[in-house]
């Protein structure tokens, strides 16, 4: 059932959700919670994501997981690929690691699994977004039409600074990417100062509960309502509560349609038009 708000029905997608295999889901979820000193709202299992999302009216989900070691990449991508086959509601984002040597071969495997993009978390993976050694990977991913979702921002660390993403986009302005957390978790002002681009999207995950309505609207209108996507950062937050925060912004019905589904559908080339 789609989201129904003030008598208007909206298709909705979650542009930022993490899932894990059952045997490690509780440990992985707890580890993320410890990193951010936050109480996790759910366990990162595919079935929990689907249950919680659909209860709130969300029926499409970009799903991902992060590789902190090179040897984890293929097993994670096999898991994400299987989850997408089992659940057509999912749009799979591949794991990657900065030390992969065979860039083209690994990307061949990602494409073969039908995955639609790549997720990077520079803070967990401990690399700088604008590290020159990653330029061949970024170019190769772009050539294959794979958007890159970056965790962006954290005042405790420098790896994922919005300024680093801005420097990367100065070099590769055609790179299609998503700066998570309205461009910079805990660095929302910096993100607005330095990030903008025709091919830059942002998601609103792990943001709306931390900033004022006025600041959220500043960010949304800075990046453009045609470039912002709703997201929950599951298993961190509950979909219903995040939707309440989103609707409290007071965007127009047309803007709601774009942020909740239309931009997601365009980015990932989904058939249904939001």
Secondary structure, DSSP 8 states (H G I E B T S, - for coil): --EEETTEEE--EEEEEE---HHHHHHHHHHHHHHHT---SS---HHHHHHHHHHHT--EEEEE---SSGGGHHHHHHHHHHHHHH-TTEEEEEE--TT-S-HHHHHHHHHHTT--EEEE-HHHHT--TT-GGGHHHHHHHHHTT-EEEE----TT-STT-HHHHHHHHHH-TT--EEETTTTSTT-HHHHHHH---TTEEEE-TTTTTTS-HHHHHHHHHHH-TTTEE----BTSS-HHHHHHHHHTT---HHHHHIIIIIHHHHHTT-SS--
